[in-house]
Amino acid sequence: MTAYDEQFLSRVFDSVSDPFAIYDRNFRIVRVNQTLLTLFNLSAEQVVGRYCYELFYNRTATCENCHVKEVFENGESRMLEKRIPIPDGGERIFEVHSYPIKDEKGITIQAVEHSRDITERKSLEDKLKASKEFSDQIINSITDSLIVVDPSTYQIIQANDAFHSRLGLAPPSALGKRCHEIILNYPKPCMESGIQCPMEETIRTKQPALSDKIYPDAEGEDRMLAVSTYPILDAKGRLNSIIRLERDVTEKRNMEEALAFRSKELQRTQHQLETLFETSRQVNAKNSLVELVDFIQEISQKIFPDSDFLLLLLDALNQDILGLEGCRPSVVEPLHRMKQRLNQSGLVPEFIHSLQNFREPHIVGPEYNNNTPPFCNVISENYTNWFGLPISSPQQCIGFFTLASPVSQEYSREDMHFFLTLFSQIAGHVRHLIVYESEISLLKQKADKRPSYGKIIGQSDEMQNIYELIDLISGSDATVLITGENGTGKELIAQAIHRQSDRNNGPFVVANCSAYSPTLLESELFGHEKGAFTGAIKRKMGRIERAQGGILFLDEIGDISPATQVLLLRFLQDHCFERVGGEETMEADVRVLAATNQDLFQEAEAGRFRSDLYYRLNVVTLHLPPLCDRKEDIPLLCKHFLEIYSLKEGKEIHSFSPSAMQILMDHEWPGNVRQLENAISYAVILTQGNVIELRHLPQFLKLSASEPSSTSLADNEQRLILGVLQESKWNKHEAARRLEISRSTLYSKIRRYGLEKGADAV
């Protein structure tokens, strides 16, 4: 080789952009190109004659599995990837190719090593791999079945776990299979088999397609699937692949079919509902029980002309069956015969008790598999066909309705449910008329009775007896024990006795025995001398002394201590006492009235109250009944408190709405008259008009009225809309969202029902 050729080859060798090195048989570097020197910041003198492992890896021994050594030993080319540190402190990945240089005899005399920097390529490959794994995770997280199909071959190039699961396959066994083979088990594509396929439509139009198809699942059961196909186009608009999604809509389609069937059923009953609405409106317009019952009987005769009409309604006190006198004979005569048979069989108490156990309106009859009460056997024994249903108002069951025929009579379920719904709608109005007419009757019967006695309000028989007893005992000086629950007005009775007695010009002194400790109570009753105990800086006159010539009222007498009981017993015996810390015996002309909410007889039997004191106190006993035992007095009490608190608040409130009065009448009032007074005071404060409505009453009363009084479609819709508006604080946008209707529809219904803030649900 000439010098010129040598120079030319050197220039070519140095111009190569990849690092090159030549090794001799001793694995020493004999030549490198300029690219390698530049990359590792070395000179030719630093490289030539050196081993690669000491030059690049800073080692004193040869590398294990040296690829240059293998080239010399095997005489074959080698390729591997190596990570080599570079002078800037980093590390680069090289794809190293080693080639043998052989002589004429085929013996390897030198080895050439060509390295290519693939660091960036490896980084991109790692990113691509991570992206592929992330893409697979996203696709497999989709719960719908998904595959990606090559449109030219119909081969599945990607499939998620949901698709494999639907076909009962293990991933990734679907890959590489043709979609028509694996899904339908057809050898040819759908178009060639004459099958309509959304993917074929996407191939033809390059547009998404949607179709409902029935496919068998892994168990062979047919399922309705909504199949969607989406084209994936390349930069030139050519169809590259197709995404195919399957969603199981079997249950949804079944539900749609069921709803369509139900819609037809509702259309068939629409006329009956309209009739029911009009009938309910006419019934609720009746202002007397006689008119209402006669009207319902007319309706039943039009539907079932050969049936007896039996309406067993309880009276206002739920103690007996109303006779419905004044109604037409076709109502009264069957009713009287049935009442007579129930009385003879002794089932009237059982009938009343059974009604109390009816919680929900339902139909009773031989065609229904429910427990028939014994009284129904008496009702039905002379009839061939019959059905009945309890009549329930929001708070209680108020009666039982029966249609019965002595001849064969078919009662259709639609007609029976018509009466069930009708009575559910009008039960509240029926109960209102029963209570109202009972109140009117009682007022007429008791027109000659005293409605009050001083500040005591009540016209019931119990209160009349108490008024008479007050008149009898007021002129005496006998000790009186007034008993009754808290809030019944025991102090008002004591004040009434004082006003009626000969001592009405004397003082009326009250001592609340439960308000003081035993020591303080003794001082309060009998007084004390100066220095009698710590803090007694002067003489104090007790309540007995202050009551001289008048009446001492000992409230909550059952709470006094045994020591005080002894002192009080002595005073009741001889009207003498000493002040605490004093020695002078004093005499007082005082009449004693005592009150308690306890059973002092039982307390004395248990040893917690002195029996001799009990008998001293119990000369005359006057017991006040709880308010729940004299509910006929509630309207009078309400009117009395309404007048007092309307005047106090400067308002002109005249009355209570029927629904408000009904709730006041139905409540049990565990706090008695005091609780009722507080409730009226609360309502007066909240009322802005001249009538107290249900919404003005305290919450504990409104809770008892929370059950709907009607099941009509219009009333239920009104109640639902009003309830949602109240829950959303009249935010109409939020209310429309909860009701799943548009705001314009909501506004229309608000206007239709006349809804406004503060309104009560029907």
Secondary structure, 3 states (H helix, E strand, C coil): CCHHHHHHHHHHHHHCCCCEEEECCCCEEEEECHHHHHHHCCCHHHHCCCEHHHHHCCCCCCCCCCHHHHHHHHCCCEEEEEEEECCCCCEEEEEEEEEEEECCCCCEEEEEEEEEECHHHHHHHHHHHHHHHHHHHHHHHCCCEEEEECCCCCEEEEECHHHHHHHCCCCCCCCCCEHHHHHHCCCCCCCCCCCCCHHHHHHHHCCCEEEEEEEECCCCCEEEEEEEEEEEECCCCCEEEEEEEEEECHHHHHHHHHHHHHHHHHHHHHHHHHHHHHHHHHHHCCCCHHHHHHHHHHHHHHHCCCCEEEEEEECCCCCCECCCCCCCHHHHHHHHHHHHHHHHHCCHHHHHHHHHHCCCCCCECCCCCCCCCHHHHHHHCCCCEEEEEEEECCCCEEEEEEEEECCCCCCCHHHHHHHHHHHHHHHHHHHHHHHHHHHHHHHHHCCCCCCEECCEECCCHHHHHHHHHHHHHHCCCCCEEEECCCCCCHHHHHHHHHHHCCCCCCCEEEEEHHHCCHHHHHHHHHCECCCCCCCCCCCECCHHHHCCCCEEEEECHHHCCHHHHHHHHHHHHHCEEECECCCCEEECCCEEEEEECCCHHHHHHCCCCCHHHHHHHCCEEEECCCHHHCHHHHHHHHHHHHHHHHHHHCCCCCEECHHHHHHHHHCCCCCHHHHHHHHHHHHHHHCCCCEECHHHCCHHHHHCCCCCCCCCHHHHHHHHHHHHHHHCCCCHHHHHHHHCCCHHHHHHHHHHHCCCCCCCCC
